[in-house]
Amino acid sequence: MYNPDFKVGEFDHFKMQAGLPSFDKNANLKGNIRDYASINELICLSNMETINAVLINEKVPQKVRLIKLNGIAIQQMKVLNDVERKTSEPRFSRLKDLHDC
């Protein structure tokens, strides 16, 4: 899709903040980036697509959408990774922590 207002420099800035340079480093991988994403990244990506559609429907300008989506994505990845870390700890360790409270 062609967007005359698209500014490559601004997009590169957001890519860097979102950690997308890792996709550039793996440019030799074939297929869709979703083929190599973790479950947490896929959940976050799906959420961002939905939120972006809502923001577009509300006529939010692209620059504002990118800023909002970037912040939301960072927060969601922190939460998802924290939940994953906590659920991957051995059960005994979690029970001990509860007992110490």
C-alpha positions in Angstrom: 0.0 0.0 0.0 1.4 3.4 -0.9 1.4 6.1 1.7 2.7 9.5 0.6 3.1 10.6 4.2 5.3 7.6 5.1 8.7 8.7 6.5 11.3 6.0 6.3 13.5 7.7 8.9 10.7 7.8 11.5 9.9 4.2 10.9 13.6 3.1 11.3 13.6 4.9 14.7 10.5 2.9 15.8 12.0 -0.3 14.4 15.1 0.2 16.5 13.1 0.9 19.7 10.9 -2.2 19.1 13.9 -4.5 18.6 13.3 -5.1 15.0 17.0 -4.9 14.0 17.1 -8.6 15.1 15.0 -9.3 12.0 17.5 -7.5 9.8 20.3 -9.6 11.3 18.3 -12.7 10.3 17.5 -11.5 6.8 18.8 -14.8 5.4 15.8 -16.6 7.0 13.1 -17.5 4.6 9.4 -17.1 5.0 7.4 -14.8 7.3 8.8 -13.5 10.5 5.9 -15.1 12.3 7.5 -18.5 11.4 10.4 -17.7 13.8 8.5 -15.7 16.5 7.9 -16.9 20.0 4.4 -17.4 21.3 4.7 -14.2 23.3 5.8 -12.2 20.2 2.9 -13.7 18.2 0.4 -12.7 21.0 1.8 -9.2 21.1 1.8 -8.9 17.3 -1.8 -10.0 17.1 -2.8 -7.5 19.8 -0.9 -4.7 18.0 -2.7 -5.5 14.7 -6.1 -5.3 16.4 -5.2 -2.1 18.3 -3.8 -0.5 15.1 -7.1 -1.3 13.3 -9.1 0.4 16.1 -6.8 3.5 16.0 -7.0 3.7 12.2 -10.8 3.5 12.5 -10.7 6.4 15.0 -8.6 8.4 12.5 -5.5 8.6 14.7 -2.6 9.9 12.7 0.1 7.4 11.8 2.8 9.0 13.9 0.6 9.0 17.0 -0.4 5.4 16.3 3.2 4.3 16.1 4.1 6.0 19.4 1.1 4.4 21.1 1.6 1.0 19.6 5.3 1.0 20.5 4.6 1.8 24.2 1.8 -0.8 24.3 4.0 -3.5 22.7 6.9 -2.9 25.1 4.6 -3.1 28.1 2.9 -6.3 26.7 6.2 -8.0 26.1 7.4 -7.2 29.6 4.2 -8.7 31.1 4.1 -11.7 28.8 7.8 -12.5 29.4 7.4 -12.0 33.2 4.4 -14.4 33.3 6.4 -16.9 31.2 9.3 -16.6 33.6 7.1 -17.1 36.7 5.2 -20.1 35.3 8.5 -21.8 34.2 9.9 -21.7 37.8 9.6 -25.0 39.6 6.4 -25.3 41.7 8.3 -25.8 44.9 10.1 -22.4 44.4 6.8 -20.6 43.9 5.2 -22.3 47.0 8.3 -21.3 49.1 7.9 -17.7 48.0 4.2 -17.7 49.0 5.1 -19.2 52.3 7.7 -16.5 53.0 5.1 -13.7 52.5 
